[in-house]
Amino acid sequence: MILEMEFFILALIFFSQSNLILCFSAKQSALILPLEISTSPPNKVSFHHNVTLTVSLTVGSPPQQVTMVLDTGSELSWLHCNKTPTTPLTLNPSLSSTYRAIPCLSPTCRTKTRDFTDPVSCDSKGLCHATLSYADSSSFEGNLASDTFNIDNSDLPGTVFGCMDMGFSSNIEEDSKTTGLIGMNRGSLSFVSQMGFSKFSYCISGHDSSGILLLGEAHFPWLKPLNYTPLVQISTPLPYFDRVAYTVQLQGISVSGKILPLPKSTFEPDHTGAGQTMVDSGTQFTFLLGPAYTALRNEFLNQTRGVLRKLEDPNFVFQGAMDLCYRIEQNRRVLPPLPSVNLIFRGVEMSVTGEKLLYKVGGASRGSDSIYCFTFGNSDLLGVEAYIIGHHHQQNMWMEFDLANSRVGLAEFRCELANQRLRP
């Protein structure tokens, strides 16, 4: 579909230790360019990934700079709004001539989305009011609105988003680094759906915190063929199943080739929809439901016995859901050889190896040892009835989200090479 339309190809690159190359296709009627973005001189845009994946762009007329988290697990994009004099990392809608608050009687206000924890309501001014809540206990409320989003001098007018008050966040320090969130799931209000893209992909380097995000087709001779797994489609509404998430079917888990002895039903959604497996760029680590997590934890612990020294502290649980941690000498530069963990999906496997298996907990130590924790957690401890594949385990993977064909594709790839190839 994209190749049949007239497109102006824009490539945005930010050269720093923490960066992303953002490439996208915006529909134009006057100019047709090939999609091989490496032939076009790129421009710069700010992007980094650390705990979250963020991209910098401008919103409003005149443009105001914002920084937004890239989240494939959410639908509605939103920005922190401040109607008083401008403060850092907020949007001031009163300064934008193209800002439009959406009335509560508008069809847009009645769009169904699981992002709203409460029914959308009218505020005292007759505007569409919404409340958003997330699994990390953060919540925001405000009005639905539209404005012109601008990425590298290309205007995207009438983009619907939430103009949210600062609200409550469980991580004030991390939240203060961003203005908002770009929702990229399959819902009608998501950014990718509003822009009309049928496909997007990204590749995150674990080496230097660089990465690439591509909106549209990825035709590069150096990109190896992808393996695909179909999205799980459920037509009947179920209370705990998110039908616009990128849901794939996890079929099993192996540790160094040893498949965990778990029945297939462990990985399948139940009659309420609980137990789906979602690919989520907005979550850092991977979380498994209790039975699968326990089996993986025990097997990994067994295979690392004599290689790693377990932290014997039952009160230490990293991020509230990761209770398998180790003591490793602070002066050790390279981790010892670790057993690989393979997530087996329908038609494809995702291999988690090496440094992606352990995460050094900043500010935590025991004597002369640092604390490293296993990068799989127990979603039961989070109160989440789902398997979540976080972006930490997607590093050095080319991840493609194919909305037109209802599938997710992936292939192992050194993502820093993509950055080098796409630079002028």
N, C-alpha and C positions, 0 to 999 in steps of 0.2 A: 504493500500500500504506500509506504513512504517513497519508494523508488518511482512511483507513478505520478507523484505530485511535484510541484515546483518548489524548490527549497533553496534558501540562502544558508550556507553552512558557516557556522561560527565556531572557532576553537579558542578556548581560553586557558592559558597556562600560567601558573604561579611558580616561580623558581625560588624555593627556599627549602630548608630541611624538612619543614612540614608543609606539604603542598598537595594539590590535586590538579589534574588537567580536566577541565570541564568542557565537553564538546556537545553541541546540540544543534538541531535543525529547526529553524523557525520559518513558517510558511511565508513566502514572498511571491509576487506575481511578476517582478521585473528582472529577476536574475536567477539563473540555474547554474549551479556549480556541482562538481562531483563530490561524493561523500568522502573521498580520500582526504581527510583533513590534514594529513602531513604535507600536502602540497600547498596549503594556505598558510600565510604568516599568522601565527597565533598571537592572541592578546592575553593579558594577565587577569587572573581572578584569584582571590584569596581562598585557600582551602587547607584544612589540616585534619588529621585524625589522631586522637589520643584516646580518651575515653569515649568520645563521640566523633562522628564524621560531620564536619561542618563546611559550609560554603558561604562565601560572601557575595552579595549582590545589592542592588538598589531598588527601592520601592517609592512610588509617589512622584508628584510633579510640583516643584523640582525634586530630584531624586535624593533619598535619604539612605545612607549605608546601613545594611543590616547583615547579621550573621545567623545562619539557620542550620539546624541539625537535619541531616538527611536520614529519613526514617521510612523504610519500606513496610513497617508494621503499623503505620497510621494513615488515615485518609485526609483529614482536614489540615491544611497548612495554617499556621497561626504565628502571630507576632506579638511581642509585648508592646502595648500601646500606652502612651502617656500624653494626655491632653493638656498638660501644663507645659511650661518651657522645657525644651529638649534636655534629656539626660542621656548619658551613654547607653548604647545598646537598646534603645526603645524607638518605636515609630511614633511620631507626632502627627496624627491624621489631620489636625487643624491646619498644618502647613502644606498639605497636598491638595491641589485643585482638582485632582482626578479621584480622590477618595470618595466612596459612596457607602454609607451605611445601608444595610439591607433591611427593609421593613418586615415585620413578622408575618404579614399577609402574602409575602412574595413566595412563589413556588420553590425558590432556592431554600427558604427557611424551613420548608416542609420536607426537604430531601432526607431520606432515611440513611442514617449512618450509625454504626456501633460506637463511633468516637464520642458521641454525646451520652454521658452517663444518666442525664435527666432529660425528659422531653424538652425540646426547644420551646421557649416561651417568649412572651412579649414583655419588654421592660416598660417603664413609665412613659417613655417617649414613643412607644409603638414600634420599637426596633427589635430585630431578631436577636434573642439572647440565648447563649449556650454555655454549658459547663463541661469541661474536659477533665478526665482523671486518668492516671496511668498507674501501672503496676508498682512503680517505685514510690507510690503514695503522693506524688506531686499532683496538683490540680490547678486548673485555671478557668476563669470565666470571663465572658465579655460578649461583644456583639459580632455577628457575621457582617462582613463588609467586602467591598471589591476595590481594587486599585490597580495601577499600572506597575507591573514588575518589569525591571529592566536588567538584562544581562548583556554586558558588552555592547551597549548602544542599540540593542534590539528590544523594542517595547513589546510587552505582553499585556495588553490592556484588559481590564475587566476581570482580572484574576480574583476568584473568591477565596477568602481566608478568614480566620478568626482574629479580630482585634481585641486581644485579651489583656485584662488587668494583670499585674505582677503575680497575684495569686499566691499559693503556697507550694513550696518545693521541698523535697526531702534532701536536696543537695544544693544549698544556696550558692556555694562556691562555684560549682560547675555550671549551674543555671545562669549565673551572672556573666558568663563568658559568651552567651549567645542571646540573640534577639528573639528567636523563635524556632520553628520546626517546619520543614517541607515534607508533607505527607506524600508518599509514593506508592501506596497500595492500589488495588484495582477498583476502588470506589469512584463514583462519578464526580466527587468533589476533590479528588486527589490532584496534585500538581500535574502528574504525567497524564492523567485522563483529561483534565481541562486543556492541556496543550495539544492533545490529539496524538500523542506518540503511541505507537503500538509495540515499542520495544525499547529497552534501555539496558545498560550494563555498567559494571564498575569493576575495578581491579585495585586492590589495596596492598601496598608493599609492607612487609613486616620488617624491612631492612632500614628504611630511612623515613618512615611515616609519609611517604608520597603515595599518590594514587591517581586513578583516572575514572571519570564518570562520563559515559557517552549516552546521549539521548538520541535514539535512532539506530539505524543499521551499523554494524561493525564489520566493514570489509577491509581487512588488512592482510596482506600476504603472509605476514609473520605470525598471525594468530592461528594456533592449532585448532583443529575441529573440536567442537564442544560435544559433550555427552549430555543428553537431556533426560529429565524426569518430569512426568506430567503433573500438572496441578490437580489436586483432589477437588472434585466438584460435587457439592451436595445441594440438591435443589430444594429440599425441605428445610425450612427455617428451624434451627435447633438453638436452644438457649445459650450454649457455651461454644458454638462453632462460629468463627469469623469467616463469612463467605467471601469477603473481598481481600483476605490475607493471601500471601503467597504460600499456600499450604501444599506440602509434598508428603509422600508416604514413606516414613522411616520403616524399614523392614527388619533391621537388625544392627548389631554393633559387634565389632570384633576387636580384640586386643592382641597385637602381633600375630594376626591370622587366626586366633582362637575365637570362635563365635560364642557370644554369651548365650547360655542355655535359657532363653526366654521365649515363651509362646508368642506367636504373631499378634495375638489379641492385646499384648502389652503395648504395642505401638499403634493400634487402631482406635479411632474415636469411638466412644461409647454411644448409647442411645440419646444422650443429651448433647453430644458434640464435643464433650471434654476429651482431651487427648490428641488433638490435632498437632501436626508438626509444622511450624512456621519459620520461614527464612526472614530474619529481621535485622536490618542494618542499624536499627535504633537501640539494639541491645548489644552489650559488649561481649559477654561470654555465652556459652551454651548451657541450657538447663533442660534436664530430663525429669520425667515423672519418677516418683519414689522407687518403684520396683526396678526400673531400668538403671536409675542412678546408683542404687545400692549394689546391683550386680556389677556395674562398671567399676565402681569404687573398690569393691573387694578384689576384683581381678587385677586392676592396675596396682593396688597395694601389694598383692601377692607377687606380681612380676617385678616390682621395684624393691622388694625386700632384699637387703644386702647391698643395694645400689644407692638408695636414698634413705636418709634418717627421718622417720616420721616425727612430726611435732606432737608430742604427747600432752596436749592441752585441750580437754573437751570443751572449754569455754571459749576457745578461739574459733570463730566461724566467719570466714571472710565474706563480706557483703551479705551476711545473713543466710546464705544458702550453700556455701562451699566449705565443707568441713574436713577435707583431706588436704593437709598442709605438711610441708617438710622443712627441715633445718638444713641449710646449705652454707658452707663457709663463705664469708663475705669476700675473701680474696680470690675466690674461684671465678675464673673468667668464662669458662665453658661448662655447660651442664653435662653430666655423664650421659651415656647412651640410654635412651628411654624407649619403652615399648610404644609402637604406633597404635593409634586408635582410629578405626575406620567406621564411619557412619554409612550404613548401607541403605540406599534409597532404591526405588524402582528404576532400574536402568542405569544407575550411576553410583559411585562411591565417593565420599569425601574423606581424604586421609589427613589426620591431624598428627603431626610429628614434631619432634625436637622442641624448640623453644615455645611453640604454640601450646604445649601441654602444661607448662608451669608458668605462673605469673608471680613476679616478685612484688611483695606487698610493701609499698613505700612506708617508711617510718616505723616498721615493725622488725624487731630483732630479738634474739635470745643469746646473750653473751656475745661471742664473735661470729655468730651465725645470722644470716638473713633468713626471712621466712618466705617460702614460695608455696603457692597453693595450686592445686589441680584446677584446670580451667573449665571443668564441668561442674555444674551445681545441681542442687535438688530443687526443682520447681515447686514441690510440695511445701517447702519451707518459705517460698515466696508467696504462697497462696494463689499460684497460677496453675490452672488445669490444662497445661499444654507443654509440648516440647518446643523449645525455642533455639534456633541455630543463630548464634550471635556473630558479629562481624570479626571478632578476634580469630575465629576458626575459618573465616573466609579470606584471610590474608594469603597473598600469592596464589589466588584463584581468580580467573576471569569468570565473573558471575553475570549471566545474562537473564533478564526477566522478559519473557516473550508473551505479551498480553494477547496478541492476535492468535497465537497457537496454544495458549494456556499451558505453558511449560516453563521450566527453569533449566538453563544450561550452565555447565561449568567445565573448566579445564584448569589443571595446574599450570601456572605461568609466573615467571619472575616479573612482577609488576613494575619494578624500577626500570626494566628494559622498555616497557611501553612508554614510560615518561621520556626516556632517551630518544626513542624512535620518533616521538611526536614533537620533539623540540626542533626549532628551525636550524 
